[in-house]
Amino acid sequence: MRELYSRKANEPLTDDEKRLLLESEWLVTNGLGGYASGTILGAPTRVFHGYLIAALPSPKGRTMMLNQLVETLELPDGREVTLNGFNTEAQNFDGSMFFSSFKLDHGLPVWCFDVGGLTIEKRVVLPHGQNTCYITYSVHSGEGSVTLRLRPALNFRGHEQPVNTPLSSYSVTFRDRHFEIKNEDYPPLRITHLGQEGSFRIDTEEFRNVTYGIERVRGYNWVGDLWSPGCFSAKLSPGCEVALIVSTENWETMSALTPREAWDAEHDRKRRMLLEADRGACTSFCEELVWAADQFVFVPVGRQQDAARASAAGDEIRSIIAGYHWFTDWGRDTMISLEGLTMTTGRLSEASYILRTFAHYIRDGLIPNMFPEGKTDGLYHTADATLWFFHALHRYLEYSGDHVLLEQLLPQLLDIIGHHLRGTYFNIHVDPVDGLLVQGQEGYQLTWMDAKVDGWVVTPRRGKAVEINALWYNALCLTEEWLREAGRIGEADGLREHAEKAKRSFNQRFWNPETGFLFDVVDTPEGKNDPVCRPNQLFAISLDCPVLDQDRWEAVVNVARERLLTPVGLRSLAPGEPEYKARYDGDVRSRDAAYHQGTVWAWLIGPFIDAWLKTHPGDHELARGFLAGFERHMSEGCIGSVSEVFDATEPFTPGGCCAQAWSVAEVLRSFVATDNALKQSDQETAALISI
C-alpha cells in the first residue's frame, strides 16, 4: 500500500491543501470501458466524475449512473459532520477537516477520516467485467460508534454530455434492501446497502447549481443539477462495515460477491498481473505502471456483433481505451500502446485478440482511426494508424512466435501495401517518382498531430510527413522479411525495390543541411519543405527498420535532447519556433492551438530512448535517468497513472487526459527494457569478476 497524502486531521484545510486535493484524481476501471473517478477531496470537478460510469451497449455507450454520494456522520453527541459533498453557486464544499490520508492499495483508492475518536476507512472497487461499484466504510481504529448517512445524487446521462443536461423524471421502487431507480431512457440503477441497523428513508431532494471547477476552466458548461431519492443510514462501529453496492447488472450478478470478496478478488487479480508481467516490472514504480496498464485493456461491450463474430472464430474481442476520461479506442493509440500494455505485462493472448479485432476492420487499406462513443462503426481518417499496425504485429511476433496469426494476416498486410501504392482515401498514396508516401486532404488531420477545432486543422502537415515515411519504410521491410520466411521470394524482392527507393529518396529529401536535422514535412501543398524542429524525426531512427542513414542519427538525437527533451516527455515543437506555445491551458481553442505546438507528450519518451540507445549502445543507466520525472509524476494528476500531456516549461503542469494509454505504455516499456539491460550488464560483470 502506498500512502500518497497524509495530514493532521481536525484542522481546517489550507488553500494549498484544497488546491492539491482538488487537482489530484483517482480512477478505478472495470475492464469494460466503465469506471469510477473523482478528486481526492471528494468534490467533483469534471463532467466525468462519478461513482459509476457504466459501459452500456450501443447506442448508449458509457453512461453516468451515480454522480456523487453525500457522506454525513452523526456523532454520539448529536453533531453532524460532512465527509464528502460538492460545490454549488451558493456554497462551497471545502473538504472535510476530518480527512487524514489517501492511499493506493494495489492501485485501488483508500481514504481515512479521523472523527469522534474513530479512524474511518473508505474503499472503492469495481469488480472486473461488471458495471458494479462497491463503496465500503469500516472503522480502522478507535472505540465507539457513529451513524453513517449516504445520500446518492444523480443525473443519468452520457458521460460526455454536459453537466447542465436537464434532470429527467425518476421513480424509486424498493423491497427489503433492494432499490431500483428508474428512468425510461436508461436501464435501472440498482442499489443495495449492507450494515448494522441499516435503513433507507425516501426523502427526495434536488441539488441546484452544482459547480464543476475544471469544466469552467476548460471552457465547457460547468453548472448543473442533481437529484437524490433519499438517504441510506447504518451504524458504523469496530467490526461492523457499511457498504453501498450500485450497479446496472441484474440482482443475481451484483449480489454474487460480498464487499470483502469483491475487494479480495480484485487484489488477487492484481497480484496475478505482477506474476505474469516481465521480470523487469518488479519495482514498486513498475508495479503501479502494470496496474495502470490494466485500466486501458477492455472488452468493447457495445459492439455486440463483433463479440459474436470473434466468439464464433474461437477468439475474444479486445481493444484499448486511448485515455480517461473522454477517449474511446483509437487505432493509432492502440498500436503504439500494444507492446507496453500487453506484451510487457505478459498478456499475449489479449494482444492477439486486439490485433485480430482491428484486422477485421481493415477497409481500403486502412484500419480505423477511432470508434466514436456508442457507435459500432469506426472512422478511418488516419494516415499512420495502419502503418503502426505492422510495428505492433512485429513486436507481438517477437514476444510470441505466433506465426499462425502472421499467416492469417499476411494477405491483409499485402492488401494494405497495395492500396497505399495505388492510392486510397484522404489522398494517401505513394509518389511514383520518389517512392515516398503522400497524405493529406483539406479539412482532415491524418497524423498523430491531429488537433482540429471549429474546422481549423491546427497542424495539417499535408504532403510527405517524416514519421509517415519512416513508418512506411518500416512496414515495407517487415513485410518483405515475412514474405521471405514464407518462401515467397519474388514478392519479397518487389517490396525490397519499393523500400530501397523510399530510403534513397528519404535521405535525399528529408535531410536539411541548414539546420542539421530532418524536415518535418516535404512537398507541402505550397511546394515547400517545413523545417520546424519537431520530435517526429526520431521515428526515422527508433523504429525496428530505421530509414535514416546511420551517420545522421547522432545529430537528430542530439537536437531532440537539447531542444525537445523534458523530465516528462518531449515537446511537440521546439522553443524558438514561430508557433511555439509554452502552456497548454485555457478554453478549447486555446488548448488545441497549443496541443502540438510545444506541449509535452509523455509517450514520446519511448521513441526517444530507443533512438538514444541506438546512438549510445550500452548507455542504459542514462536512458533510465530520462524516466525519473515520471516516478514523481505518478503522485500527481491521476494518482498512479501518467497524464497525456504537460506544459512545455517548468513546473511541467499535467493536462489533457489524466490517464493516457500510450503514456503509461511507453514509460513502462522503456523502464522494463532498460531495467533488463542493466540487470544483464550486472550479471555479465559479476561473471567476469568471478572468472
C-alpha positions as CSV (number, residue, x, y, z in Angstrom):
1,M,0.0,0.0,0.0
2,R,1.4,3.4,-1.0
3,E,0.4,6.5,1.0
4,L,0.1,9.4,-1.3
5,Y,-1.1,12.1,1.1
6,S,-1.5,12.5,4.9
7,R,-2.3,15.4,7.2
8,K,-3.2,16.1,10.8
9,A,-7.0,15.8,10.9
10,N,-9.4,18.1,12.8
11,E,-7.8,21.2,11.4
12,P,-9.1,23.3,8.6
13,L,-7.6,22.7,5.2
14,T,-5.3,25.4,3.9
15,D,-5.8,26.9,0.5
16,D,-2.8,24.9,-0.8
17,E,-4.2,21.7,0.6
18,K,-7.6,22.3,-1.0
19,R,-6.0,23.0,-4.4
20,L,-3.8,19.9,-4.2
21,L,-6.6,17.7,-3.2
22,L,-9.0,19.0,-5.9
23,E,-6.3,18.7,-8.6
24,S,-5.4,15.1,-7.6
25,E,-7.7,12.5,-9.0
26,W,-8.4,8.8,-8.6
27,L,-9.5,6.3,-11.2
28,V,-10.9,2.7,-10.9
29,T,-12.0,0.8,-14.1
30,N,-13.9,-2.4,-14.8
31,G,-12.4,-3.9,-18.0
32,L,-15.5,-2.9,-20.0
33,G,-14.7,0.8,-20.5
34,G,-16.7,1.7,-17.4
35,Y,-15.1,3.5,-14.5
36,A,-15.4,5.4,-11.2
37,S,-13.4,8.6,-10.7
38,G,-13.2,11.7,-8.7
39,T,-10.9,14.1,-6.7
40,I,-9.2,13.0,-3.5
41,L,-11.0,15.8,-1.7
42,G,-14.3,14.3,-2.8
43,A,-15.9,17.3,-4.6
44,P,-16.5,16.5,-8.3
45,T,-14.8,19.0,-10.6
46,R,-15.3,17.2,-14.0
47,V,-18.3,16.2,-16.0
48,F,-16.8,12.7,-15.8
49,H,-16.5,12.4,-12.0
50,G,-18.8,9.8,-10.5
51,Y,-19.0,6.5,-8.7
52,L,-20.5,4.5,-11.5
53,I,-20.0,5.3,-15.2
54,A,-21.4,2.2,-16.7
55,A,-20.3,0.8,-20.1
56,L,-23.7,0.1,-21.8
57,P,-24.4,-1.5,-25.2
58,S,-24.7,0.8,-28.2
59,P,-26.1,3.3,-28.8
60,K,-25.8,4.3,-25.1
61,G,-22.1,3.9,-24.6
62,R,-20.6,4.9,-21.3
63,T,-23.2,6.4,-19.1
64,M,-23.2,8.4,-15.8
65,M,-25.4,6.5,-13.4
66,L,-24.2,7.7,-10.0
67,N,-22.6,11.1,-9.8
68,Q,-22.0,11.6,-6.1
69,L,-22.5,10.4,-2.6
70,V,-23.0,13.0,0.2
71,E,-21.5,11.3,3.2
72,T,-22.6,12.5,6.7
73,L,-21.7,11.3,10.1
74,E,-23.9,11.7,13.2
75,L,-21.7,11.6,16.3
76,P,-22.8,10.3,19.7
77,D,-23.2,13.9,21.0
78,G,-25.7,14.7,18.2
79,R,-23.3,16.7,16.0
80,E,-23.3,16.1,12.2
81,V,-20.2,16.3,10.1
82,T,-19.9,16.0,6.3
83,L,-17.1,14.0,4.8
84,N,-17.9,14.3,1.1
85,G,-20.0,16.7,-0.9
86,F,-20.0,19.2,-3.8
87,N,-19.9,22.8,-4.5
88,T,-22.9,24.9,-5.5
89,E,-23.1,28.5,-6.6
90,A,-24.5,29.3,-3.1
91,Q,-21.9,27.5,-1.0
92,N,-18.6,25.8,-1.2
93,F,-17.7,22.3,0.0
94,D,-14.1,23.0,1.1
95,G,-13.5,19.4,2.1
96,S,-13.7,17.6,5.4
97,M,-11.4,18.9,8.1
98,F,-11.5,15.3,9.3
99,F,-9.8,13.9,6.2
100,S,-6.4,12.5,7.2
101,S,-4.9,10.3,4.4
102,F,-5.2,8.9,0.9
103,K,-3.5,5.7,-0.2
104,L,-3.4,3.3,-3.1
105,D,-3.8,-0.4,-2.2
106,H,-2.9,-2.4,-5.3
107,G,-3.9,0.6,-7.3
108,L,-7.3,1.0,-5.5
109,P,-8.2,4.2,-3.6
110,V,-8.4,4.2,0.2
111,W,-9.3,7.3,2.3
112,C,-9.0,7.7,6.1
113,F,-11.0,10.2,8.2
114,D,-10.3,10.9,11.9
115,V,-13.6,11.9,13.6
116,G,-15.2,11.3,17.0
117,G,-12.2,9.2,18.3
118,L,-12.5,6.9,15.3
119,T,-10.4,6.4,12.2
120,I,-12.8,5.6,9.4
121,E,-11.6,4.0,6.2
122,K,-13.4,4.2,2.9
123,R,-12.6,2.0,-0.1
124,V,-13.9,1.9,-3.7
125,V,-13.7,-1.1,-6.1
126,L,-15.3,-2.1,-9.4
127,P,-15.3,-5.9,-9.9
128,H,-13.7,-6.8,-13.2
129,G,-16.2,-7.3,-16.0
130,Q,-19.2,-5.8,-14.2
131,N,-20.9,-2.4,-14.2
132,T,-21.0,-2.5,-10.4
133,C,-19.3,-0.3,-7.7
134,Y,-18.7,-1.3,-4.1
135,I,-18.2,1.6,-1.7
136,T,-17.2,0.3,1.7
137,Y,-16.7,2.0,5.1
138,S,-15.1,0.5,8.2
139,V,-13.6,1.5,11.5
140,H,-9.8,1.2,11.2
141,S,-9.1,2.1,14.8
142,G,-10.8,3.6,17.8
143,E,-13.7,2.8,20.0
144,G,-17.4,3.6,19.9
145,S,-19.8,4.1,17.0
146,V,-21.3,6.7,14.7
147,T,-24.3,6.8,12.3
148,L,-23.2,7.0,8.7
149,R,-25.7,8.6,6.2
150,L,-25.2,8.2,2.5
151,R,-27.3,10.3,0.1
152,P,-26.9,9.4,-3.6
153,A,-27.1,12.3,-6.1
154,L,-27.5,11.5,-9.8
155,N,-28.5,12.6,-13.2
156,F,-28.4,9.8,-15.8
157,R,-26.7,11.0,-18.9
158,G,-24.0,10.1,-21.4
159,H,-20.7,10.6,-19.6
160,E,-19.7,13.3,-22.1
161,Q,-23.0,15.1,-22.0
162,P,-22.7,18.5,-20.3
163,V,-23.4,18.8,-16.6
164,N,-26.3,21.1,-17.4
165,T,-28.2,18.2,-19.0
166,P,-31.8,18.7,-17.7
167,L,-32.9,16.4,-14.9
168,S,-35.3,13.7,-16.0
169,S,-38.1,12.0,-14.1
170,Y,-37.2,9.2,-11.9
171,S,-39.1,6.6,-9.9
172,V,-37.9,4.5,-6.9
173,T,-39.0,1.0,-6.1
174,F,-37.6,-1.0,-3.2
175,R,-38.0,-4.3,-1.4
176,D,-36.1,-5.2,1.7
177,R,-32.7,-3.6,1.0
178,H,-33.0,-3.8,-2.8
179,F,-33.7,-0.5,-4.5
180,E,-34.2,0.5,-8.2
181,I,-34.1,4.0,-9.6
182,K,-35.7,4.0,-13.0
183,N,-35.8,6.4,-15.9
184,E,-37.5,5.4,-19.2
185,D,-34.4,6.2,-21.3
186,Y,-31.9,4.2,-19.3
187,P,-31.5,0.8,-17.6
188,P,-32.4,0.9,-13.9
189,L,-29.8,1.7,-11.3
190,R,-29.9,-1.0,-8.7
191,I,-28.7,-0.2,-5.1
192,T,-28.4,-2.4,-2.1
193,H,-26.9,-1.4,1.3
194,L,-25.3,-3.5,4.0
195,G,-24.7,-2.5,7.6
196,Q,-25.9,-2.8,11.2
197,E,-29.2,-1.2,11.8
198,G,-29.4,-0.2,8.2
199,S,-32.4,1.7,6.7
200,F,-33.5,3.9,3.8
201,R,-35.6,7.0,4.0
202,I,-37.3,8.3,1.0
203,D,-36.6,12.0,1.1
204,T,-36.2,13.4,-2.5
205,E,-34.1,16.4,-2.9
206,E,-32.7,18.5,-5.8
207,F,-29.3,20.0,-5.6
208,R,-29.4,23.1,-7.8
209,N,-26.4,24.8,-9.5
210,V,-23.7,22.2,-8.6
211,T,-20.4,23.6,-10.0
212,Y,-17.6,21.8,-11.7
213,G,-14.3,23.8,-11.5
214,I,-12.3,22.0,-14.2
215,E,-15.1,22.3,-16.7
216,R,-15.2,26.0,-16.1
217,V,-11.5,26.4,-16.7
218,R,-11.7,24.2,-19.8
219,G,-14.5,26.4,-21.3
220,Y,-17.4,23.9,-21.0
221,N,-20.7,24.1,-19.2
222,W,-19.9,24.0,-15.6
223,V,-23.1,24.3,-13.6
224,G,-25.8,21.6,-13.4
225,D,-28.4,20.0,-11.2
226,L,-28.5,16.6,-9.4
227,W,-31.4,14.7,-7.9
228,S,-31.5,12.4,-4.8
229,P,-34.1,9.8,-4.0
230,G,-33.4,9.7,-0.3
231,C,-30.8,8.7,2.3
232,F,-29.3,5.4,3.5
233,S,-28.1,5.1,7.1
234,A,-26.4,2.5,9.2
235,K,-24.4,2.1,12.4
236,L,-20.6,2.2,11.9
237,S,-18.5,0.7,14.6
238,P,-15.4,-1.6,15.0
239,G,-16.0,-4.9,13.2
240,C,-19.2,-3.7,11.5
241,E,-18.7,-2.5,7.9
242,V,-21.2,-0.4,6.0
243,A,-21.3,-0.8,2.2
244,L,-23.3,0.6,-0.7
245,I,-23.4,-1.5,-3.8
246,V,-24.6,0.2,-7.0
247,S,-25.0,-1.5,-10.4
248,T,-26.7,-1.7,-13.7
249,E,-26.3,-5.5,-13.7
250,N,-29.1,-7.9,-12.6
251,W,-29.6,-8.6,-9.0
252,E,-28.0,-12.1,-9.2
253,T,-24.8,-10.7,-10.7
254,M,-24.4,-7.8,-8.3
255,S,-25.1,-10.0,-5.2
256,A,-22.6,-12.7,-6.2
257,L,-19.8,-11.1,-4.2
258,T,-19.8,-9.6,-0.8
259,P,-17.9,-6.3,-0.4
260,R,-14.9,-8.2,1.1
261,E,-15.0,-10.8,-1.7
262,A,-15.1,-8.1,-4.3
263,W,-12.1,-6.4,-2.8
264,D,-10.1,-9.6,-2.4
265,A,-10.9,-10.8,-5.9
266,E,-9.5,-7.6,-7.4
267,H,-6.5,-7.9,-5.1
268,D,-5.9,-11.4,-6.4
269,R,-6.3,-10.3,-10.0
270,K,-3.7,-7.5,-9.4
271,R,-1.2,-9.9,-7.8
272,R,-1.6,-12.3,-10.8
273,M,-0.7,-9.4,-13.1
274,L,2.6,-9.0,-11.4
275,L,3.4,-12.7,-11.7
276,E,2.7,-12.6,-15.4
277,A,4.5,-9.4,-16.2
278,D,8.1,-9.1,-17.5
279,R,10.6,-9.7,-14.8
280,G,11.8,-6.1,-15.2
281,A,8.5,-4.9,-13.8
282,C,9.4,-5.8,-10.3
283,T,10.0,-2.4,-8.6
284,S,7.1,-0.5,-6.9
285,F,7.2,2.1,-9.7
286,C,6.7,-0.6,-12.3
287,E,4.1,-2.5,-10.3
288,E,1.9,0.7,-10.3
289,L,2.5,1.0,-14.1
290,V,1.4,-2.6,-14.6
291,W,-1.8,-1.9,-12.7
292,A,-2.2,1.4,-14.6
293,A,-1.8,-0.5,-17.9
294,D,-4.6,-2.8,-17.0
295,Q,-7.1,0.1,-16.9
296,F,-6.9,0.6,-20.7
297,V,-7.3,-3.0,-21.9
298,F,-11.1,-3.6,-22.2
299,V,-13.9,-5.6,-23.8
300,P,-15.9,-3.2,-26.0
301,V,-19.3,-4.5,-24.9
302,G,-21.2,-2.1,-27.1
303,R,-20.0,-3.8,-30.3
304,Q,-22.0,-6.9,-29.8
305,Q,-21.8,-8.1,-33.4
306,D,-18.0,-8.0,-33.2
307,A,-18.1,-10.1,-30.0
308,A,-20.4,-12.7,-31.6
309,R,-18.1,-12.8,-34.7
310,A,-15.0,-13.2,-32.6
311,S,-16.6,-15.9,-30.4
312,A,-17.6,-17.9,-33.5
313,A,-14.0,-17.9,-34.6
314,G,-12.8,-19.0,-31.1
315,D,-11.5,-15.6,-30.3
316,E,-12.5,-12.8,-27.9
317,I,-12.9,-9.2,-28.7
318,R,-10.5,-6.7,-27.1
319,S,-9.4,-3.2,-27.6
320,I,-7.6,-0.4,-25.8
321,I,-9.1,2.8,-24.3
322,A,-6.9,5.6,-25.5
323,G,-7.3,7.7,-22.4
324,Y,-9.5,8.6,-19.4
325,H,-11.9,10.1,-19.3
326,W,-13.1,11.0,-22.7
327,F,-11.3,8.9,-25.3
328,T,-12.7,5.7,-26.8
329,D,-10.4,3.2,-28.6
330,W,-8.2,4.7,-31.3
331,G,-6.3,2.7,-33.9
332,R,-3.1,4.7,-33.6
333,D,-3.0,4.7,-29.8
334,T,-3.8,1.1,-29.7
335,M,-0.9,0.0,-32.0
336,I,1.6,2.3,-30.3
337,S,0.5,1.1,-26.8
338,L,0.1,-2.6,-27.6
339,E,3.6,-3.7,-26.6
340,G,3.8,-1.8,-23.3
341,L,0.2,-2.6,-22.2
342,T,0.0,-6.2,-23.2
343,M,3.3,-7.8,-24.1
344,T,5.4,-6.2,-21.4
345,T,2.7,-7.3,-18.9
346,G,2.5,-10.9,-20.2
347,R,-0.9,-10.6,-21.8
348,L,-0.1,-12.1,-25.1
349,S,-3.4,-13.7,-25.7
350,E,-5.1,-10.3,-25.4
351,A,-2.5,-8.8,-27.7
352,S,-3.5,-11.3,-30.3
353,Y,-7.2,-10.6,-29.8
354,I,-6.6,-6.9,-30.2
355,L,-4.7,-7.4,-33.5
356,R,-7.4,-9.7,-34.8
357,T,-10.1,-7.2,-33.7
358,F,-8.5,-4.4,-35.7
359,A,-7.7,-6.6,-38.7
360,H,-11.4,-7.3,-39.1
361,Y,-11.9,-3.6,-39.6
362,I,-9.4,-3.1,-42.4
363,R,-11.1,-1.2,-45.2
364,D,-9.5,0.0,-48.4
365,G,-6.0,-0.4,-46.9
366,L,-6.8,1.4,-43.6
367,I,-7.6,0.5,-40.0
368,P,-10.0,2.8,-38.1
369,N,-8.7,5.9,-36.6
370,M,-11.3,5.7,-33.8
371,F,-14.6,4.3,-32.7
372,P,-17.0,7.1,-31.6
373,E,-18.7,6.7,-28.2
374,G,-21.8,4.4,-28.6
375,K,-21.1,3.6,-32.2
376,T,-20.4,0.3,-33.9
377,D,-18.5,1.6,-36.9
378,G,-15.1,3.2,-37.0
379,L,-13.9,6.4,-38.6
380,Y,-10.9,5.9,-41.0
381,H,-9.3,9.4,-41.2
382,T,-5.7,8.4,-40.4
383,A,-2.5,8.0,-42.4
384,D,-0.4,6.4,-39.7
385,A,-2.6,4.1,-37.6
386,T,-2.4,1.4,-40.3
387,L,1.4,1.6,-40.5
388,W,1.7,1.3,-36.8
389,F,-0.3,-2.0,-37.2
390,F,2.8,-3.5,-38.9
391,H,5.0,-2.3,-36.0
392,A,2.6,-3.8,-33.3
393,L,2.4,-7.1,-35.1
394,H,6.2,-7.4,-35.4
395,R,6.7,-6.7,-31.7
396,Y,3.9,-9.3,-30.9
397,L,5.7,-11.9,-33.1
398,E,9.0,-11.3,-31.3
399,Y,7.3,-12.0,-28.0
400,S,5.1,-14.9,-29.0
401,G,6.4,-16.5,-32.2
402,D,2.8,-16.8,-33.3
403,H,3.3,-17.5,-36.9
404,V,-0.2,-18.8,-37.3
405,L,-1.5,-15.3,-36.8
406,L,1.1,-14.0,-39.2
407,E,0.0,-16.5,-41.9
408,Q,-3.6,-15.4,-41.3
409,L,-2.9,-11.7,-41.6
410,L,-0.3,-11.7,-44.4
411,P,-2.9,-11.4,-47.2
412,Q,-4.4,-8.3,-45.4
413,L,-0.9,-6.8,-45.0
414,L,-0.2,-7.1,-48.7
415,D,-3.7,-5.6,-49.4
416,I,-2.8,-2.6,-47.2
417,I,0.5,-2.1,-49.1
418,G,-1.2,-2.5,-52.4
419,H,-3.8,0.2,-51.5
420,H,-1.0,2.6,-50.4
421,L,0.9,2.0,-53.6
422,R,-2.2,2.5,-55.8
423,G,-3.7,5.2,-53.6
424,T,-6.6,5.1,-51.1
425,Y,-8.8,7.6,-49.3
426,F,-7.6,11.0,-48.0
427,N,-5.1,11.3,-50.8
428,I,-2.9,8.6,-49.2
429,H,-0.7,7.3,-51.9
430,V,2.9,6.6,-52.9
431,D,4.5,9.2,-55.2
432,P,5.7,7.1,-58.2
433,V,8.6,9.5,-58.8
434,D,10.4,9.1,-55.4
435,G,8.6,6.3,-53.7
436,L,7.6,8.4,-50.7
437,L,4.2,8.3,-49.1
438,V,1.9,11.3,-49.5
439,Q,-1.1,12.1,-47.3
440,G,-3.4,14.9,-46.7
441,Q,-6.9,16.2,-47.6
442,E,-8.3,19.6,-46.9
443,G,-10.2,19.6,-43.6
444,Y,-8.7,16.5,-42.2
445,Q,-6.0,15.8,-39.7
446,L,-4.4,12.5,-40.6
447,T,-1.2,12.2,-38.5
448,W,-0.9,11.9,-34.7
449,M,-0.7,15.7,-34.6
450,D,-4.4,15.8,-35.1
451,A,-5.9,18.8,-33.3
452,K,-8.9,20.4,-35.0
453,V,-11.3,22.9,-33.7
454,D,-14.2,24.7,-35.4
455,G,-13.0,23.4,-38.8
456,W,-9.4,24.7,-38.2
457,V,-6.8,21.9,-38.6
458,V,-4.1,23.3,-36.4
459,T,-1.2,21.3,-37.8
460,P,-2.4,19.9,-41.2
461,R,1.1,18.5,-42.2
462,R,-0.2,17.7,-45.6
463,G,2.4,16.3,-48.0
464,K,5.2,13.8,-47.2
465,A,5.5,13.8,-43.4
466,V,8.7,12.5,-41.9
467,E,7.3,9.9,-39.5
468,I,4.7,8.7,-42.0
469,N,7.5,7.8,-44.4
470,A,9.6,6.3,-41.6
471,L,6.6,4.0,-40.8
472,W,6.1,3.2,-44.5
473,Y,9.7,2.1,-44.9
474,N,9.4,0.1,-41.7
475,A,6.2,-1.6,-42.9
476,L,7.8,-2.5,-46.3
477,C,10.9,-4.0,-44.7
478,L,8.9,-6.0,-42.1
479,T,6.6,-7.4,-44.8
480,E,9.5,-8.3,-47.0
481,E,11.0,-10.3,-44.2
482,W,7.7,-12.1,-43.5
483,L,7.4,-13.0,-47.2
484,R,10.9,-14.4,-47.3
485,E,10.1,-16.5,-44.3
486,A,7.1,-17.8,-46.2
487,G,9.2,-18.6,-49.2
488,R,7.5,-16.0,-51.4
489,I,10.8,-14.7,-52.7
490,G,9.5,-12.9,-55.8
491,E,7.0,-10.8,-53.8
492,A,9.7,-10.1,-51.2
493,D,12.0,-8.8,-53.9
494,G,9.3,-6.5,-55.2
495,L,8.8,-4.9,-51.8
496,R,12.6,-4.6,-51.4
497,E,12.7,-2.4,-54.5
498,H,10.0,-0.2,-53.1
499,A,11.8,0.0,-49.8
500,E,15.2,0.9,-51.3
501,K,13.6,3.6,-53.5
502,A,11.9,5.1,-50.5
503,K,15.0,5.0,-48.4
504,R,17.1,6.7,-51.1
505,S,14.6,9.4,-51.5
506,F,14.1,9.9,-47.8
507,N,17.7,10.6,-47.2
508,Q,18.0,12.9,-50.2
509,R,14.8,14.8,-49.5
510,F,14.4,15.0,-45.7
511,W,17.9,15.9,-44.6
512,N,18.1,19.7,-44.0
513,P,21.8,20.8,-44.2
514,E,21.0,24.2,-42.9
515,T,19.6,23.0,-39.6
516,G,21.4,19.7,-39.2
517,F,18.2,17.7,-38.7
518,L,15.3,16.5,-40.7
519,F,12.4,18.4,-42.3
520,D,9.1,17.7,-40.7
521,V,7.2,17.6,-44.0
522,V,8.5,17.9,-47.6
523,D,6.4,18.7,-50.7
524,T,3.7,20.6,-48.9
525,P,0.7,21.8,-50.9
526,E,2.5,25.1,-51.2
527,G,5.5,23.2,-52.8
528,K,7.7,23.9,-49.7
529,N,9.6,21.9,-47.1
530,D,8.8,22.5,-43.4
531,P,12.0,23.0,-41.4
532,V,10.5,23.2,-37.9
533,C,12.1,21.2,-35.2
534,R,9.6,18.5,-34.0
535,P,10.1,15.1,-32.4
536,N,8.6,13.2,-35.4
537,Q,12.0,12.8,-37.0
538,L,13.0,10.4,-34.2
539,F,11.0,7.7,-35.8
540,A,13.4,7.6,-38.7
541,I,15.8,6.1,-36.1
542,S,13.7,4.5,-33.4
543,L,11.7,2.0,-35.5
544,D,13.0,-1.5,-36.0
545,C,13.9,-0.8,-39.6
546,P,15.3,2.8,-39.5
547,V,15.1,4.7,-42.7
548,L,17.7,7.3,-41.9
549,D,21.3,6.7,-42.8
550,Q,23.2,5.9,-39.6
551,D,25.8,8.7,-40.0
552,R,23.0,11.2,-39.3
553,W,21.5,9.5,-36.3
554,E,23.5,11.3,-33.7
555,A,22.7,14.8,-35.0
556,V,19.0,14.1,-34.8
557,V,19.1,12.6,-31.3
558,N,21.3,15.5,-30.0
559,V,18.9,18.1,-31.3
560,A,16.0,16.3,-29.7
561,R,17.8,16.1,-26.4
562,E,18.8,19.7,-26.5
563,R,15.6,21.3,-27.7
564,L,12.7,18.9,-27.0
565,L,13.5,16.6,-24.1
566,T,11.9,17.4,-20.7
567,P,11.6,15.3,-17.5
568,V,8.2,14.1,-18.6
569,G,8.5,13.5,-22.3
570,L,9.3,15.5,-25.4
571,R,8.0,18.9,-26.6
572,S,5.9,18.7,-29.8
573,L,7.7,21.8,-31.1
574,A,11.0,23.3,-30.1
575,P,11.1,26.7,-28.2
576,G,12.0,29.5,-30.6
577,E,9.9,28.2,-33.4
578,P,7.3,30.8,-34.6
579,E,4.2,28.8,-33.5
580,Y,5.7,27.6,-30.2
581,K,3.3,27.7,-27.2
582,A,4.7,27.1,-23.7
583,R,1.5,26.4,-21.9
584,Y,-1.5,24.1,-22.5
585,D,-4.4,25.7,-20.8
586,G,-7.5,27.9,-21.3
587,D,-10.6,27.1,-23.4
588,V,-10.9,24.5,-26.2
589,R,-9.4,26.7,-28.9
590,S,-6.5,27.9,-26.7
591,R,-5.7,24.3,-25.8
592,D,-5.9,22.9,-29.3
593,A,-3.7,25.8,-30.6
594,A,-1.0,24.6,-28.2
595,Y,-1.7,20.8,-28.3
596,H,1.1,20.1,-30.8
597,Q,2.9,23.4,-30.8
598,G,5.2,22.9,-27.9
599,T,3.1,20.9,-25.4
600,V,5.0,18.0,-24.0
601,W,3.8,14.4,-24.8
602,A,4.8,11.7,-22.4
603,W,4.6,8.8,-24.9
604,L,7.4,10.3,-27.0
605,I,9.9,9.3,-24.3
606,G,9.8,5.8,-25.6
607,P,10.9,6.5,-29.2
608,F,13.5,9.0,-27.8
609,I,15.1,6.3,-25.5
610,D,15.0,3.8,-28.4
611,A,16.9,6.3,-30.6
612,W,19.2,7.3,-27.8
613,L,20.3,3.6,-27.2
614,K,20.9,3.1,-30.9
615,T,23.3,6.1,-30.9
616,H,24.7,5.3,-27.4
617,P,24.7,1.5,-27.2
618,G,25.0,0.2,-23.7
619,D,24.2,3.6,-22.0
620,H,21.2,2.2,-20.2
621,E,21.9,4.0,-17.0
622,L,21.5,7.4,-18.6
623,A,18.5,6.1,-20.6
624,R,16.9,5.1,-17.3
625,G,17.5,8.5,-16.0
626,F,15.3,10.0,-18.7
627,L,12.4,8.3,-16.9
628,A,13.0,9.8,-13.5
629,G,10.4,12.5,-13.8
630,F,7.6,10.1,-14.3
631,E,8.1,8.4,-11.0
632,R,7.5,11.8,-9.3
633,H,4.5,12.5,-11.6
634,M,2.6,9.4,-10.6
635,S,1.9,11.1,-7.3
636,E,0.1,14.0,-9.0
637,G,-2.7,14.3,-11.6
638,C,-4.4,10.9,-11.8
639,I,-2.6,9.2,-8.9
640,G,-0.9,6.0,-10.1
641,S,-1.1,6.8,-13.8
642,V,0.6,9.0,-16.4
643,S,-1.0,12.0,-18.0
644,E,-1.4,12.7,-21.7
645,V,0.4,16.0,-21.9
646,F,2.3,18.6,-19.9
647,D,3.2,22.3,-20.2
648,A,6.4,22.8,-22.1
649,T,8.1,24.7,-19.3
650,E,8.6,24.2,-15.6
651,P,6.8,23.1,-13.5
652,F,5.5,21.0,-16.4
653,T,1.9,21.0,-15.2
654,P,0.0,18.0,-16.5
655,G,-3.0,18.4,-18.7
656,G,-5.3,16.6,-21.2
657,C,-6.4,13.1,-20.2
658,C,-5.3,12.5,-16.7
659,A,-4.6,8.8,-17.6
660,Q,-3.3,8.1,-21.1
661,A,-2.7,4.6,-22.6
662,W,0.4,5.3,-24.7
663,S,1.9,7.4,-21.9
664,V,1.7,4.5,-19.5
665,A,2.7,2.0,-22.2
666,E,5.8,3.7,-23.3
667,V,7.1,4.6,-19.9
668,L,6.5,1.0,-18.7
669,R,8.1,-0.5,-21.8
670,S,11.1,1.8,-21.6
671,F,11.6,1.2,-17.9
672,V,11.4,-2.6,-18.3
673,A,13.8,-2.6,-21.3
674,T,16.4,-0.5,-19.5
675,D,16.0,-2.5,-16.3
676,N,16.5,-5.8,-18.0
677,A,19.6,-4.4,-19.9
678,L,21.1,-3.1,-16.6
679,K,20.5,-6.4,-14.9
680,Q,22.1,-8.3,-17.8
681,S,25.1,-6.0,-17.7
682,D,25.4,-6.6,-13.9
683,Q,25.3,-10.3,-14.4
684,E,27.9,-10.2,-17.1
685,T,30.2,-8.0,-14.9
686,A,29.7,-10.4,-12.0
687,A,30.6,-13.4,-14.2
688,L,33.8,-11.7,-15.4
689,I,34.8,-10.9,-11.8
690,S,34.2,-14.5,-10.8
691,I,36.5,-15.7,-13.6
